[in-house]
Amino acid sequence: MTKQAIIERTIEAINQLPVDKAEEISDFADSLRKRHEEQQLTEGIQTLIENGGAFEFLQDDEDIYSVADLKEVYNG
């Protein structure tokens, strides 16, 4: 089913409902749209972070301490 067919079917169903039920559908559609926009924004931010290189320094972190620096070894 195409998007246009879904829209037309939904409009037909809404036209047969009382006003209060049509408002509920409108509110639900708004909440779905907002959730979709937030998801798109979150995915965009994640992509920017992954490809931005701001945290590349964490991958090249050198080892400051070694086992030789330990004063006491725990053999738990």
C-alpha positions as a printed NumPy array, in Angstrom:
array([[  0.   ,   0.   ,   0.   ],
       [  1.36 ,   3.403,  -0.935],
       [  1.691,   6.297,   1.459],
       [ -0.994,   8.215,  -0.397],
       [ -3.409,   5.271,  -0.123],
       [ -2.753,   5.061,   3.623],
       [ -3.41 ,   8.792,   3.995],
       [ -6.661,   8.58 ,   2.054],
       [ -7.861,   5.559,   4.049],
       [ -7.018,   7.329,   7.307],
       [ -8.826,  10.504,   6.24 ],
       [-11.912,   8.477,   5.386],
       [-11.827,   6.831,   8.819],
       [-11.334,  10.186,  10.585],
       [-14.251,  11.73 ,   8.692],
       [-16.541,   9.042,  10.121],
       [-15.53 ,   9.737,  13.733],
       [-16.855,  12.317,  16.178],
       [-14.741,  15.431,  16.759],
       [-13.238,  14.266,  20.069],
       [-11.981,  11.024,  18.513],
       [-10.593,  12.921,  15.515],
       [ -8.698,  15.162,  17.953],
       [ -7.216,  12.075,  19.617],
       [ -5.961,  10.864,  16.254],
       [ -4.508,  14.301,  15.535],
       [ -2.729,  14.349,  18.901],
       [ -1.389,  10.842,  18.306],
       [ -0.113,  11.811,  14.844],
       [  1.621,  14.863,  16.34 ],
       [  3.326,  12.741,  18.986],
       [  4.496,  10.241,  16.349],
       [  5.875,  13.066,  14.208],
       [  7.728,  14.608,  17.155],
       [  9.173,  11.243,  18.18 ],
       [ 10.347,  10.661,  14.596],
       [ 11.968,  14.122,  14.462],
       [ 13.747,  13.498,  17.777],
       [ 15.002,  10.136,  16.526],
       [ 16.31 ,  11.741,  13.33 ],
       [ 18.038,  14.445,  15.356],
       [ 19.61 ,  11.888,  17.688],
       [ 20.875,   9.817,  14.765],
       [ 22.313,  12.944,  13.143],
       [ 24.138,  13.902,  16.331],
       [ 25.503,  10.368,  16.69 ],
       [ 26.785,  10.469,  13.113],
       [ 28.473,  13.819,  13.707],
       [ 30.153,  12.509,  16.84 ],
       [ 31.31 ,   9.305,  15.146],
       [ 32.72 ,  11.102,  12.11 ],
       [ 33.796,  14.353,  13.728],
       [ 37.062,  13.156,  15.204],
       [ 36.664,  15.082,  18.456],
       [ 37.362,  11.972,  20.508],
       [ 40.175,  10.476,  18.418],
       [ 42.664,  11.365,  21.141],
       [ 41.092,   8.646,  23.307],
       [ 42.159,   5.962,  20.832],
       [ 45.803,   7.038,  20.982],
       [ 45.989,   7.132,  24.777],
       [ 49.422,   5.963,  25.863],
       [ 49.97 ,   3.67 ,  28.809],
       [ 51.221,   5.813,  31.676],
       [ 51.685,   3.002,  34.16 ],
       [ 52.955,  -0.551,  33.864],
       [ 53.071,  -3.579,  36.15 ],
       [ 56.565,  -2.509,  37.224],
       [ 55.04 ,   0.608,  38.822],
       [ 52.955,  -1.433,  41.287],
       [ 54.001,  -1.436,  44.923],
       [ 51.776,  -4.371,  45.767],
       [ 50.308,  -7.027,  43.461],
       [ 46.845,  -8.371,  44.201],
       [ 46.505, -12.076,  43.383],
       [ 42.881, -12.344,  44.468]])
